[in-house]
Amino acid sequence: MELIELTDGVVRLRAPDERDIDEIAALCQDAAIQEFTTVPSPYGRADSEAFVGQIVPAGWADGTSLTWAVRDASSDRLDGVIGLAVHPVGSAEIGFWLGAHARGRGVISRATALVIDLAFAPERLGLDRLTWTGFTRNLPSRRVAERAGFHIEGHVRGYVVQRGQRRDAWVGTLLATDARPTGPVVQT
């Protein structure tokens, strides 16, 4: 699959590349990213090199994992990462993380809206369904999912394996036919 760039004029999404290696490694030192994602811990430059140099390009090449660096559209500063793990038969899972410096300003909500629009657009990915999974206690991530229109289906015990340990998670779904919020992004 060819790389896709997205923007709403405030955030710009593009596939992370070698320019992002050091910034990704630095951002992944954040305690919240370590607690609420499955990134390696400790996270070093070699992890970022493998992510940018191997994992991201392989996912785009076969269309199974579409990953974007979330950037400030005016300064080009790296704020986080968002992606779609594409599954067979019109479905994908969305996931994201955001650096502490960008939290609380609606950045990831904007990025999420762009990715959802791409996912459901018949002329783009044309998916039928998206899922979101968030570790319980990660209320900011849940709020982003709910604002984007995801229906939180429940709390699943031991649902996600993080560094060899099972953790409880919330699971949400969004269908292409579901009503989605419109209007300005709410900041929290």
PLY file of the C-alpha trace (Angstrom):
ply
format ascii 1.0
element vertex 188
property float x
property float y
property float z
element edge 187
property int vertex1
property int vertex2
end_header
0.00 0.00 0.00
1.25 3.50 -0.75
1.92 5.83 2.17
-0.97 8.15 2.98
-0.57 11.58 4.58
-3.49 13.27 6.34
-4.03 16.73 7.78
-6.76 18.96 9.12
-4.51 22.02 9.18
-3.80 21.63 12.91
-2.32 18.12 12.97
-0.46 16.36 10.18
-0.11 12.59 9.96
2.68 10.93 7.98
4.50 7.64 8.30
7.34 7.94 10.82
10.79 7.81 9.24
14.46 8.07 10.21
14.00 11.75 11.14
11.72 10.60 13.98
13.92 7.92 15.57
15.37 10.03 18.38
12.11 11.83 19.12
10.14 8.57 19.33
12.77 7.07 21.63
12.61 10.15 23.86
8.81 10.28 23.99
8.57 6.57 24.82
10.42 7.23 28.10
7.18 8.78 29.42
5.75 6.81 32.35
2.19 6.94 30.97
3.26 5.59 27.57
5.14 2.79 29.32
2.15 2.01 31.57
-0.64 2.15 29.02
0.89 0.75 25.82
2.74 -2.36 24.76
5.95 -0.56 23.70
9.07 -2.30 24.98
10.23 -1.31 28.44
12.85 -0.09 28.80
12.57 1.61 25.41
15.84 2.47 23.72
17.05 3.96 20.46
17.41 0.45 18.98
13.67 -0.13 19.61
12.86 3.10 17.80
15.20 2.19 14.92
13.48 -1.20 14.53
10.02 0.42 14.72
10.80 3.08 12.11
13.09 1.00 9.90
11.33 -2.36 9.89
7.91 -2.53 11.58
6.36 0.59 10.05
7.54 -0.05 6.45
6.50 -3.73 6.59
3.01 -2.81 7.79
2.52 -0.25 5.03
3.96 -2.60 2.40
1.45 -5.37 3.08
-1.38 -3.08 4.21
-1.81 -4.78 7.59
-0.52 -2.03 9.85
-0.81 1.64 8.90
1.18 3.84 11.26
1.46 7.61 11.34
3.56 10.10 13.28
1.19 12.71 14.74
2.76 16.09 14.08
1.88 19.70 14.77
0.98 21.01 11.31
2.63 24.40 11.78
5.86 23.50 13.63
6.23 19.86 12.43
6.93 18.83 16.06
6.34 15.13 16.76
3.49 14.78 19.25
2.71 11.06 19.13
1.85 8.04 17.03
-1.44 6.62 15.77
-2.12 3.51 13.75
-4.55 1.00 12.35
-3.99 -2.75 12.61
-6.04 -3.89 9.62
-7.86 -7.22 9.94
-9.58 -9.33 7.28
-13.14 -8.64 6.22
-13.38 -4.87 6.65
-12.18 -4.38 10.21
-9.25 -2.70 11.98
-8.11 -1.75 15.46
-7.03 1.81 16.18
-4.30 2.60 18.70
-2.44 5.73 19.70
-0.11 7.36 22.18
0.71 11.00 22.78
3.67 12.76 24.37
3.03 14.59 27.63
3.74 17.98 26.01
0.77 17.56 23.64
-1.85 16.12 26.00
-5.02 17.99 26.87
-5.16 20.04 23.66
-7.30 17.82 21.43
-4.33 16.66 19.33
-5.04 12.94 19.48
-8.79 13.52 19.06
-8.05 15.36 15.80
-5.69 12.61 14.64
-8.27 9.95 15.54
-10.96 11.74 13.52
-8.68 11.87 10.47
-7.86 8.16 10.70
-11.52 7.20 11.22
-12.54 9.25 8.17
-9.90 7.47 6.09
-10.90 4.07 7.45
-14.60 4.41 6.65
-14.43 6.37 3.40
-15.61 4.00 0.62
-13.08 5.48 -1.81
-10.22 5.03 0.71
-10.07 1.98 3.01
-13.82 1.33 3.01
-13.83 -0.52 6.34
-17.04 -1.57 8.09
-15.86 -1.64 11.69
-13.16 -0.28 14.00
-12.23 -1.45 17.46
-10.37 0.34 20.22
-8.73 -1.30 23.23
-7.47 0.60 26.26
-6.04 -0.60 29.53
-8.46 0.01 32.37
-7.48 3.13 34.32
-6.39 4.88 31.10
-9.27 7.33 31.28
-7.80 9.89 28.83
-7.63 7.23 26.09
-11.17 6.12 26.84
-12.39 9.72 26.62
-10.78 10.09 23.18
-12.49 6.89 21.99
-15.87 7.95 23.37
-15.62 11.44 21.84
-14.81 9.78 18.50
-18.06 7.80 18.74
-16.80 4.41 19.93
-19.30 2.42 21.98
-17.53 0.98 25.01
-18.70 -2.61 24.94
-17.18 -3.63 28.22
-14.33 -4.38 30.56
-12.56 -7.62 29.61
-10.46 -9.27 32.28
-6.96 -10.33 31.22
-7.61 -9.20 27.63
-4.21 -7.75 26.65
-0.74 -9.15 27.23
1.73 -6.44 28.14
5.34 -7.55 28.54
4.32 -11.09 29.50
1.54 -10.12 31.92
-2.22 -10.18 31.26
-4.02 -6.90 31.91
-7.64 -5.89 32.01
-8.87 -3.66 29.22
-11.86 -1.79 27.91
-13.03 -2.62 24.41
-14.98 -0.30 22.16
-16.40 -0.56 18.68
-17.38 1.90 15.99
-19.28 0.88 12.88
-19.18 2.81 9.63
-22.95 3.25 9.99
-22.77 4.68 13.54
-23.44 8.36 14.08
-20.23 10.22 14.84
-19.77 13.51 16.63
-19.31 16.61 14.52
-18.03 20.05 15.35
-14.94 21.30 17.14
-12.68 18.95 19.04
-13.32 19.12 22.79
-10.15 19.55 24.81
-9.68 17.90 28.18
0 1
1 2
2 3
3 4
4 5
5 6
6 7
7 8
8 9
9 10
10 11
11 12
12 13
13 14
14 15
15 16
16 17
17 18
18 19
19 20
20 21
21 22
22 23
23 24
24 25
25 26
26 27
27 28
28 29
29 30
30 31
31 32
32 33
33 34
34 35
35 36
36 37
37 38
38 39
39 40
40 41
41 42
42 43
43 44
44 45
45 46
46 47
47 48
48 49
49 50
50 51
51 52
52 53
53 54
54 55
55 56
56 57
57 58
58 59
59 60
60 61
61 62
62 63
63 64
64 65
65 66
66 67
67 68
68 69
69 70
70 71
71 72
72 73
73 74
74 75
75 76
76 77
77 78
78 79
79 80
80 81
81 82
82 83
83 84
84 85
85 86
86 87
87 88
88 89
89 90
90 91
91 92
92 93
93 94
94 95
95 96
96 97
97 98
98 99
99 100
100 101
101 102
102 103
103 104
104 105
105 106
106 107
107 108
108 109
109 110
110 111
111 112
112 113
113 114
114 115
115 116
116 117
117 118
118 119
119 120
120 121
121 122
122 123
123 124
124 125
125 126
126 127
127 128
128 129
129 130
130 131
131 132
132 133
133 134
134 135
135 136
136 137
137 138
138 139
139 140
140 141
141 142
142 143
143 144
144 145
145 146
146 147
147 148
148 149
149 150
150 151
151 152
152 153
153 154
154 155
155 156
156 157
157 158
158 159
159 160
160 161
161 162
162 163
163 164
164 165
165 166
166 167
167 168
168 169
169 170
170 171
171 172
172 173
173 174
174 175
175 176
176 177
177 178
178 179
179 180
180 181
181 182
182 183
183 184
184 185
185 186
186 187
